[in-house]
Amino acid sequence: MPRPDDHLDPDQLALLAMGEPVASRADSAHLVECATCAEELQELTRAVQVGRATIDVGEIETPDPVVWTRIAQELHLSAPSDEGADEKVAAGAVRRSRASRLRTFWSLAAAIALLAGIGLGGWALGQRSALVPVAEAALAPFPDHPGAEGSALVEQKRDGEQVVRVTLEASQTPDTYREVWLITADASALISLGVLDGTEGTFPIPAGVNLKDYVLVDISQEKIDGNPSHSGDSIVRGELRFDGRVV
């Protein structure tokens, strides 16, 4: 067991604050007896809680153990000890200085930032991978809009909701806006999905809409006149294809 004038390693305290099981029985006993180490562990734990409070942990998966190994390597932290390992007492150990404690805090902050980046990156990747491509279309220009081009990609979420992501490259006439539509093959019915602001946008497809009926994606140029109907001035239009086949 550490002598009364010895303290636990600051790297070890940082890992303990992050929930890593790196304390031997002797270390745990020392934390009970040593007010200095117990107080510093409490401060480090609060720092971890503040860092984690910036992330919705329910949306972020627990990092793989290899992540902790990489963090330890990057920050030059001591290797974790086993529960039954020999007591961690180094001959000639000196009391930790304030500078050492500050280095521990900065190391901990860097580790939290790294975990936040890994977690948020994984979450974003998971969100994208949760969308399954359903259909796509190349949007060709109408005669009044030469040089215009666009694309449409229909994707389905895990809950069954479908969205369409559209892109459009075309010059814009002043005092007009663009609107995205789904249209039946014979143009007998159409559904407005919303206004396209800029060159790309994502629009939810209303529940119950059968894309085998509404197979055309259309982007129109609309006058700001309060009329919700299609202006008849289509910029681009294309037919959805499923697995490379026209539906």
C-alpha positions as a Markdown table, in Angstrom:
| # | Residue | x | y | z |
|---|---|---|---|---|
| 1 | Met | 0.0 | 0.0 | 0.0 |
| 2 | Pro | 1.4 | 3.5 | -0.7 |
| 3 | Arg | 3.0 | 5.3 | 2.1 |
| 4 | Pro | 1.1 | 8.2 | 3.6 |
| 5 | Asp | 3.4 | 10.7 | 1.8 |
| 6 | Asp | 2.8 | 8.9 | -1.6 |
| 7 | His | 0.0 | 9.6 | -4.0 |
| 8 | Leu | -1.5 | 7.8 | -7.0 |
| 9 | Asp | -0.2 | 8.6 | -10.4 |
| 10 | Pro | -2.0 | 11.5 | -12.1 |
| 11 | Asp | -2.4 | 9.6 | -15.3 |
| 12 | Gln | -4.1 | 6.8 | -13.3 |
| 13 | Leu | -6.4 | 9.3 | -11.6 |
| 14 | Ala | -7.4 | 10.7 | -15.0 |
| 15 | Leu | -8.3 | 7.2 | -16.3 |
| 16 | Leu | -10.3 | 6.4 | -13.1 |
| 17 | Ala | -12.2 | 9.7 | -13.6 |
| 18 | Met | -13.1 | 8.5 | -17.1 |
| 19 | Gly | -14.5 | 5.2 | -15.7 |
| 20 | Glu | -11.6 | 2.9 | -16.5 |
| 21 | Pro | -11.0 | 0.1 | -14.0 |
| 22 | Val | -7.3 | 0.7 | -13.5 |
| 23 | Ala | -7.1 | 0.7 | -9.6 |
| 24 | Ser | -5.8 | -2.2 | -7.7 |
| 25 | Arg | -7.1 | -3.1 | -4.2 |
| 26 | Ala | -4.2 | -1.1 | -2.7 |
| 27 | Asp | -5.0 | 1.9 | -4.9 |
| 28 | Ser | -8.7 | 1.8 | -3.8 |
| 29 | Ala | -7.7 | 1.6 | -0.2 |
| 30 | His | -5.3 | 4.6 | -0.7 |
| 31 | Leu | -8.2 | 6.6 | -2.1 |
| 32 | Val | -10.2 | 5.9 | 1.0 |
| 33 | Glu | -7.3 | 7.0 | 3.3 |
| 34 | Cys | -5.8 | 9.9 | 1.3 |
| 35 | Ala | -7.9 | 13.1 | 1.2 |
| 36 | Thr | -5.6 | 14.7 | -1.4 |
| 37 | Cys | -6.0 | 11.9 | -4.0 |
| 38 | Ala | -9.7 | 11.6 | -3.2 |
| 39 | Glu | -10.3 | 15.3 | -3.7 |
| 40 | Glu | -8.3 | 15.4 | -7.0 |
| 41 | Leu | -10.2 | 12.3 | -8.3 |
| 42 | Gln | -13.5 | 14.1 | -7.5 |
| 43 | Glu | -12.3 | 17.2 | -9.4 |
| 44 | Leu | -11.3 | 15.2 | -12.4 |
| 45 | Thr | -14.6 | 13.3 | -12.3 |
| 46 | Arg | -16.5 | 16.6 | -12.4 |
| 47 | Ala | -14.4 | 17.7 | -15.4 |
| 48 | Val | -15.3 | 14.5 | -17.2 |
| 49 | Gln | -19.0 | 15.0 | -16.4 |
| 50 | Val | -18.9 | 18.5 | -17.8 |
| 51 | Gly | -17.2 | 17.3 | -21.0 |
| 52 | Arg | -19.7 | 14.5 | -21.5 |
| 53 | Ala | -22.6 | 16.8 | -20.9 |
| 54 | Thr | -21.9 | 18.5 | -24.2 |
| 55 | Ile | -22.8 | 15.2 | -26.0 |
| 56 | Asp | -26.0 | 13.2 | -26.0 |
| 57 | Val | -24.5 | 9.9 | -24.8 |
| 58 | Gly | -27.6 | 8.0 | -25.7 |
| 59 | Glu | -26.8 | 8.7 | -29.4 |
| 60 | Ile | -23.1 | 7.8 | -29.2 |
| 61 | Glu | -21.8 | 4.3 | -29.0 |
| 62 | Thr | -19.3 | 3.4 | -26.3 |
| 63 | Pro | -15.8 | 3.5 | -27.9 |
| 64 | Asp | -14.1 | 0.3 | -28.5 |
| 65 | Pro | -11.3 | -0.6 | -26.0 |
| 66 | Val | -8.7 | 0.0 | -28.7 |
| 67 | Val | -9.8 | 3.7 | -28.6 |
| 68 | Trp | -8.6 | 3.9 | -25.0 |
| 69 | Thr | -5.3 | 2.3 | -26.0 |
| 70 | Arg | -4.8 | 4.9 | -28.7 |
| 71 | Ile | -5.6 | 7.8 | -26.3 |
| 72 | Ala | -3.1 | 6.5 | -23.8 |
| 73 | Gln | -0.5 | 6.2 | -26.5 |
| 74 | Glu | -1.2 | 9.7 | -27.9 |
| 75 | Leu | -1.1 | 11.3 | -24.4 |
| 76 | His | 1.7 | 9.1 | -23.2 |
| 77 | Leu | -0.4 | 7.8 | -20.3 |
| 78 | Ser | 0.7 | 4.9 | -18.1 |
| 79 | Ala | -0.5 | 1.5 | -19.0 |
| 80 | Pro | -3.7 | 0.4 | -17.0 |
| 81 | Ser | -3.0 | -2.0 | -14.1 |
| 82 | Asp | -4.9 | -5.3 | -13.4 |
| 83 | Glu | -7.1 | -5.8 | -10.3 |
| 84 | Gly | -4.7 | -8.3 | -8.9 |
| 85 | Ala | -1.6 | -6.5 | -9.9 |
| 86 | Asp | 1.3 | -5.8 | -7.5 |
| 87 | Glu | 1.0 | -2.6 | -5.5 |
| 88 | Lys | 2.0 | 0.4 | -7.5 |
| 89 | Val | 4.8 | 1.8 | -5.4 |
| 90 | Ala | 7.9 | 3.2 | -7.0 |
| 91 | Ala | 11.0 | 3.7 | -4.8 |
| 92 | Gly | 11.8 | 7.4 | -4.4 |
| 93 | Ala | 8.4 | 8.5 | -5.6 |
| 94 | Val | 7.9 | 12.2 | -5.1 |
| 95 | Arg | 4.8 | 14.2 | -4.3 |
| 96 | Arg | 3.1 | 15.4 | -7.4 |
| 97 | Ser | 3.5 | 19.1 | -8.2 |
| 98 | Arg | 0.9 | 21.5 | -9.3 |
| 99 | Ala | 2.4 | 21.4 | -12.8 |
| 100 | Ser | 1.9 | 17.7 | -12.9 |
| 101 | Arg | -1.7 | 18.1 | -11.9 |
| 102 | Leu | -2.2 | 20.7 | -14.6 |
| 103 | Arg | -0.7 | 18.3 | -17.2 |
| 104 | Thr | -3.2 | 15.7 | -16.0 |
| 105 | Phe | -6.1 | 18.1 | -16.5 |
| 106 | Trp | -5.0 | 19.0 | -20.0 |
| 107 | Ser | -4.5 | 15.3 | -20.9 |
| 108 | Leu | -7.9 | 14.6 | -19.6 |
| 109 | Ala | -9.4 | 17.4 | -21.6 |
| 110 | Ala | -7.7 | 16.2 | -24.8 |
| 111 | Ala | -9.0 | 12.7 | -24.2 |
| 112 | Ile | -12.5 | 14.0 | -23.7 |
| 113 | Ala | -12.3 | 16.1 | -26.9 |
| 114 | Leu | -10.9 | 13.1 | -28.8 |
| 115 | Leu | -13.8 | 10.9 | -27.6 |
| 116 | Ala | -16.3 | 13.5 | -28.5 |
| 117 | Gly | -14.9 | 13.7 | -32.0 |
| 118 | Ile | -14.9 | 10.0 | -32.4 |
| 119 | Gly | -18.4 | 9.7 | -31.0 |
| 120 | Leu | -20.0 | 12.5 | -33.1 |
| 121 | Gly | -18.2 | 11.2 | -36.2 |
| 122 | Gly | -19.5 | 7.8 | -35.6 |
| 123 | Trp | -23.0 | 9.1 | -34.9 |
| 124 | Ala | -23.0 | 11.1 | -38.2 |
| 125 | Leu | -21.7 | 8.1 | -40.1 |
| 126 | Gly | -24.4 | 6.0 | -38.5 |
| 127 | Gln | -27.1 | 8.5 | -39.5 |
| 128 | Arg | -26.0 | 8.4 | -43.1 |
| 129 | Ser | -25.7 | 4.6 | -43.2 |
| 130 | Ala | -29.2 | 4.4 | -41.8 |
| 131 | Leu | -30.5 | 5.8 | -45.1 |
| 132 | Val | -31.0 | 3.1 | -47.7 |
| 133 | Pro | -31.1 | 4.2 | -51.4 |
| 134 | Val | -34.4 | 3.4 | -53.1 |
| 135 | Ala | -34.4 | 5.2 | -56.4 |
| 136 | Glu | -32.6 | 7.8 | -58.4 |
| 137 | Ala | -33.2 | 10.1 | -61.4 |
| 138 | Ala | -31.1 | 12.3 | -63.7 |
| 139 | Leu | -33.0 | 15.5 | -64.2 |
| 140 | Ala | -32.9 | 16.9 | -67.7 |
| 141 | Pro | -33.5 | 20.5 | -68.8 |
| 142 | Phe | -36.6 | 21.8 | -70.5 |
| 143 | Pro | -36.1 | 23.9 | -73.7 |
| 144 | Asp | -36.6 | 27.2 | -71.8 |
| 145 | His | -33.8 | 26.3 | -69.5 |
| 146 | Pro | -30.8 | 25.2 | -71.6 |
| 147 | Gly | -27.8 | 24.1 | -69.7 |
| 148 | Ala | -29.7 | 23.3 | -66.5 |
| 149 | Glu | -29.2 | 19.9 | -64.9 |
| 150 | Gly | -30.1 | 18.2 | -61.7 |
| 151 | Ser | -30.4 | 14.9 | -59.8 |
| 152 | Ala | -32.7 | 13.2 | -57.4 |
| 153 | Leu | -32.0 | 10.4 | -54.9 |
| 154 | Val | -34.8 | 8.7 | -52.9 |
| 155 | Glu | -33.7 | 7.2 | -49.6 |
| 156 | Gln | -35.6 | 5.3 | -46.9 |
| 157 | Lys | -35.0 | 5.7 | -43.2 |
| 158 | Arg | -35.1 | 2.9 | -40.7 |
| 159 | Asp | -38.6 | 3.9 | -39.6 |
| 160 | Gly | -39.8 | 3.6 | -43.2 |
| 161 | Glu | -40.0 | 7.3 | -44.0 |
| 162 | Gln | -38.7 | 8.2 | -47.4 |
| 163 | Val | -36.9 | 11.4 | -48.4 |
| 164 | Val | -35.7 | 12.7 | -51.7 |
| 165 | Arg | -32.5 | 14.6 | -52.1 |
| 166 | Val | -32.3 | 16.9 | -55.1 |
| 167 | Thr | -29.6 | 19.0 | -56.7 |
| 168 | Leu | -30.0 | 21.7 | -59.3 |
| 169 | Glu | -27.6 | 23.7 | -61.4 |
| 170 | Ala | -29.4 | 26.5 | -63.3 |
| 171 | Ser | -29.5 | 30.2 | -63.6 |
| 172 | Gln | -32.3 | 31.8 | -61.7 |
| 173 | Thr | -34.7 | 34.5 | -62.9 |
| 174 | Pro | -35.2 | 37.4 | -60.5 |
| 175 | Asp | -38.5 | 37.4 | -58.5 |
| 176 | Thr | -38.9 | 33.7 | -58.8 |
| 177 | Tyr | -38.4 | 30.6 | -56.7 |
| 178 | Arg | -37.9 | 26.9 | -57.3 |
| 179 | Glu | -40.4 | 24.2 | -56.2 |
| 180 | Val | -39.9 | 20.4 | -56.1 |
| 181 | Trp | -42.7 | 18.1 | -57.3 |
| 182 | Leu | -43.6 | 14.5 | -57.7 |
| 183 | Ile | -45.7 | 13.9 | -60.8 |
| 184 | Thr | -47.4 | 10.8 | -62.2 |
| 185 | Ala | -46.2 | 9.4 | -65.5 |
| 186 | Asp | -49.2 | 10.7 | -67.4 |
| 187 | Ala | -49.0 | 14.1 | -65.6 |
| 188 | Ser | -52.5 | 13.6 | -64.3 |
| 189 | Ala | -51.6 | 14.2 | -60.7 |
| 190 | Leu | -48.8 | 16.0 | -58.8 |
| 191 | Ile | -47.6 | 16.6 | -55.3 |
| 192 | Ser | -45.6 | 19.6 | -54.1 |
| 193 | Leu | -42.7 | 18.6 | -51.8 |
| 194 | Gly | -41.6 | 22.1 | -51.0 |
| 195 | Val | -39.4 | 25.1 | -52.0 |
| 196 | Leu | -35.8 | 24.5 | -53.1 |
| 197 | Asp | -33.6 | 27.0 | -51.4 |
| 198 | Gly | -30.2 | 27.1 | -53.1 |
| 199 | Thr | -28.8 | 24.3 | -55.3 |
| 200 | Glu | -29.7 | 21.3 | -53.1 |
| 201 | Gly | -32.3 | 20.2 | -50.6 |
| 202 | Thr | -33.8 | 17.2 | -48.9 |
| 203 | Phe | -37.6 | 16.7 | -48.8 |
| 204 | Pro | -39.8 | 14.2 | -46.9 |
| 205 | Ile | -42.1 | 12.2 | -49.1 |
| 206 | Pro | -45.6 | 12.2 | -47.7 |
| 207 | Ala | -46.7 | 8.8 | -46.2 |
| 208 | Gly | -48.8 | 6.8 | -48.5 |
| 209 | Val | -47.3 | 8.1 | -51.7 |
| 210 | Asn | -46.5 | 5.3 | -54.1 |
| 211 | Leu | -43.4 | 6.1 | -56.1 |
| 212 | Lys | -44.4 | 3.6 | -58.7 |
| 213 | Asp | -47.2 | 6.0 | -59.5 |
| 214 | Tyr | -45.4 | 9.3 | -58.9 |
| 215 | Val | -42.3 | 8.4 | -60.9 |
| 216 | Leu | -41.4 | 11.9 | -62.1 |
| 217 | Val | -39.3 | 14.3 | -60.1 |
| 218 | Asp | -39.8 | 17.9 | -61.3 |
| 219 | Ile | -38.3 | 21.2 | -60.3 |
| 220 | Ser | -40.2 | 24.2 | -61.5 |
| 221 | Gln | -39.7 | 27.9 | -61.6 |
| 222 | Glu | -42.5 | 29.7 | -59.9 |
| 223 | Lys | -43.5 | 33.4 | -59.8 |
| 224 | Ile | -44.1 | 35.0 | -56.4 |
| 225 | Asp | -47.8 | 35.4 | -57.1 |
| 226 | Gly | -49.4 | 33.4 | -54.3 |
| 227 | Asn | -50.6 | 30.7 | -56.7 |
| 228 | Pro | -49.8 | 27.3 | -55.2 |
| 229 | Ser | -50.4 | 25.5 | -58.5 |
| 230 | His | -47.5 | 24.4 | -60.8 |
| 231 | Ser | -46.6 | 27.3 | -63.0 |
| 232 | Gly | -46.1 | 25.0 | -66.0 |
| 233 | Asp | -42.5 | 26.3 | -66.2 |
| 234 | Ser | -40.4 | 23.2 | -65.5 |
| 235 | Ile | -36.7 | 23.7 | -65.2 |
| 236 | Val | -35.7 | 20.0 | -65.1 |
| 237 | Arg | -37.5 | 16.7 | -64.9 |
| 238 | Gly | -36.5 | 13.1 | -64.6 |
| 239 | Glu | -37.9 | 9.6 | -64.2 |
| 240 | Leu | -37.1 | 7.6 | -61.1 |
| 241 | Arg | -35.3 | 4.3 | -61.6 |
| 242 | Phe | -35.2 | 1.5 | -59.1 |
| 243 | Asp | -32.1 | -0.8 | -59.3 |
| 244 | Gly | -31.4 | 0.6 | -62.7 |
| 245 | Arg | -34.8 | 0.0 | -64.1 |
| 246 | Val | -37.6 | 2.5 | -64.9 |
| 247 | Val | -40.5 | 1.7 | -62.6 |
